[in-house]
Amino acid sequence: MGLFSKLFKNIKVRYVYGGPETRFAPFSKDAYEQETVRAVIDCIATHAAKAEAMHVILDSDGRIKEIKRNSPYAKLLNISPNPLMTGFDLKYKIITHLEDKTIAICYVKWDGVTPQAIIPISFNNFEVFALDGGGYAVQFTDYEGNQYTLNIEDLIVLRKFYNNMDVSGDGNAPIYNTLDMLKAANEGLMQAVSVANKVRGLLKQKKAMLSSADVKKSTDEFVARFNYAAEHGGVVGIDSMEEYTPIAITPWSATSDQFKDIRDSILRYWRISEPILTSNYTEEQGQAFYESVIGPLLIQLSQALTNALFTQREKDIGHRIIFNSASVMSASLQTRIKLLEATKLTGELTINERRELMGYPPVEGGDERLVSLNYIKATDQSKYQTGENESEETEEENGQNESN
């Protein structure tokens, strides 16, 4: 856990161990060191980390009735979750751990009832223990061999490929064979290029019955002449008892199609396309990437944070952590302009939301929604046309005046 080790040493669980409950799925440390895998995970984590966390309160129908803009939860998740990270760093690392290990775990340090810090846990392995009196504790071993134990209710846990294991995801074992093939293909290419660059030709000695030592000595002398010629004019001098035949060795390795098939297997495993990976995608491709990969991650992160940061009572009255994905920001300028035109009279977007779509900073008072007065309820059309609604309002006002 590195720089956070001192913090974890001071944390004690409240109960006694009742015995080991489960272990996490094994993962390959080498996967993240592979170029394509790291590029894929970085792409997913970078896009997901752009989403902004919001603390909202829902009404009884599940609709947002309040956005708590000064919430300590939102500030923690978006600005400074701990002394070493920004909000972007936190979200990036959570998603990176999830994609690499198929489990991501963060510790929540509390100051009374308010979270003081959120710290992603980097671990080599961990075990979950059932505790006497109820509940669970998690014992971690970091990459330096140090062990730490935390109560599971103080942890944020996200999982991927959640099937066979009780706590963690099932790991990325299905892709390991593909990664081994890619590693073997890369090593084969390097060896082939190395041999092709070292073997230049065949030197035939016409002298009879030379010993092995004499053959080596004669070859070394020729190599010296060959290297001298390469530096001084390019002409190699040989005598009548020598014959030199250049050899052209073509490096052999996996074909480009084979490399592409292996790379495509990795991309399919993480459900990402080549245009997304190279940031050369169309609006439709970007939206598909969001819907299939980023959106589900944000829902998972939202639920995990909500469960960890709020009490059951707070959740019952509607407290939630959600993420405004800003997926439309990947849309083209033309699409954004059409969206602004379509919503300018209906009030779906505030002034600041409209400015954000065009990349402009917010303005004071820009969080108010403006609507056109030309719109009425469908059930009130006849009253609006005949003026009945206006006469009813006048009668009500007159009645109130008389009563006064």
HELIX and SHEET records of a PDB file:
HELIX    1   1 GLY A    2  PHE A    4  5                                   3    
HELIX    2   2 SER A    5  LYS A    9  1                                   5    
HELIX    3   3 ALA A   31  GLU A   33  5                                   3    
HELIX    4   4 GLU A   35  ALA A   49  1                                  15    
HELIX    5   5 PRO A   72  ASN A   78  1                                   7    
HELIX    6   6 GLY A   87  LYS A  101  1                                  15    
HELIX    7   7 ILE A  152  ASP A  154  5                                   3    
HELIX    8   8 ALA A  173  ILE A  175  5                                   3    
HELIX    9   9 TYR A  176  LYS A  198  1                                  23    
HELIX   10  10 SER A  212  GLU A  231  1                                  20    
HELIX   11  11 SER A  256  TYR A  269  1                                  14    
HELIX   12  12 GLU A  274  LEU A  277  1                                   4    
HELIX   13  13 GLU A  283  PHE A  289  1                                   7    
HELIX   14  14 TYR A  290  ILE A  294  3                                   5    
HELIX   15  15 GLY A  295  LEU A  309  1                                  15    
HELIX   16  16 GLN A  312  ASP A  316  1                                   5    
HELIX   17  17 SER A  327  SER A  330  5                                   4    
HELIX   18  18 LEU A  333  THR A  343  1                                  11    
HELIX   19  19 ILE A  351  LEU A  357  1                                   7    
HELIX   20  20 ALA A  378  ASP A  380  5                                   3    
HELIX   21  21 GLN A  381  THR A  386  1                                   6    
HELIX   22  22 GLU A  388  SER A  403  1                                  16    
SHEET    1   A 4 TYR A  17  ARG A  23  0                                        
SHEET    2   A 4 ASN A 125  LEU A 131 -1                                        
SHEET    3   A 4 TYR A 136  THR A 141 -1                                        
SHEET    4   A 4 GLN A 147  ASN A 151 -1                                        
SHEET    1   B 3 ILE A  64  ILE A  67  0                                        
SHEET    2   B 3 GLU A  52  LEU A  58 -1                                        
SHEET    3   B 3 HIS A 319  ASN A 324 -1                                        
SHEET    1   C 3 THR A 114  PRO A 120  0                                        
SHEET    2   C 3 ILE A 103  ASP A 111 -1                                        
SHEET    3   C 3 LEU A 155  ARG A 159 -1                                        
SHEET    1   D 2 GLY A 201  GLN A 205  0                                        
SHEET    2   D 2 GLU A 242  PRO A 246 -1                                        
END                                                                             
